[in-house]
């Protein structure tokens, strides 16, 4: 289907596409339009598309789209990679959350997170982490989040984290020992490195550690817990699962900044120089 874009999400993967460090099979075909997700209005569709109608408000996740990405006034997407917006989800928020919301929710699902579990969300103040906190809270888990800096700590607490640690500080391990005296049942690793490895020492036997593909360095395997990598997938079933969380009106989409389409380069420079809390977006529709 063809979508008139209202808002497109901006991610670090877009910067990798731009600078050539992200490689997909075969030679790149130019012009190469970045953007793997966005939201807008359906303006055309294939004859066999029944689930979505012209004029519907939708959001989509289309990674490596041969038809071009979402940094554009119009973007094409396969029908199975598109979800209808539920009540309570604005187009601006939807444009920021297709990729990150699916990634966060599918990570929580892969953890088999249940009420009463103690879960560490490592890298919690970014676009995926801010969504994962809220999904974990809705499962009834005790959430420990890592965040660096006062603003990041305030944000993750506001989203429902029970405890916050700065994994870069020397006393972070003592804090983790205090906050999780019986150990960690689950870890969603959204960043890697020595700080994460020290936290993984606290995972209980037969615990679970899950991370999206693309986290570098990859967490090290250990015999005491299971380790799983995953890729977020988009299909009608997964969008409907995500929509159920938005229908209750209790899930926020933290947006760290909004830029017009013509200022995409400025947004990418910001990604290069700082850690963004939540997600950046491009607002494409001109009648704002």
C-alpha angles and dihedrals in degrees: 000000000000118000126198098220121232098169133006126198121237119214140173087249088064089059089051090053090049097050095041097243091116108076126193123184114286130013119312115256116222140253084052111194115200126215128090100197143027146140135241147111126314108241101167137012143180119268093248096051107109106155096069128043133205110277095027118139108237144167126211144193114203115164117197093002110190089207093061134270136275100270087100144079090254131025133183121221137174111259094239090058093057130084130194115240115252122222110278097034114105121211091244092055093041091056089058100045114047097090098030097041093050091045093050097045094046089049091053089048091050089053089056086224116194138182111285096026119128108226130185115210104199111202093020103162097065129089096277096036095053089056094043092055091058095046090049091050090052089055089058095248126150102244125209112184132192116221133156120220134018096274093051092047091051091050097051092046090051089053091055109271110154095206134015129202132180103226091200094063121094092234095051094101092053089050091051091049089052095046095044106031092163093046134250122303095192141012128196104197113202094165134029140213142090093314091058093046091055090052091050089063085076097057110118121237110281090016123142132241119188131181136174116247108262096051107129131233092028113234112260119251118246131186094231099065140025119256123200135178122200145177121224113247130202122214136131093268093053093046090051091052089051092047092056089064092051096047092067089061094227100105121088127199106216110214116195097192144345125218134181115249091255091059096057090118090056090052091050091051088055090052089052096052105038147024107255119219107227116342138316120228140192117225106214107170109096100210094072 
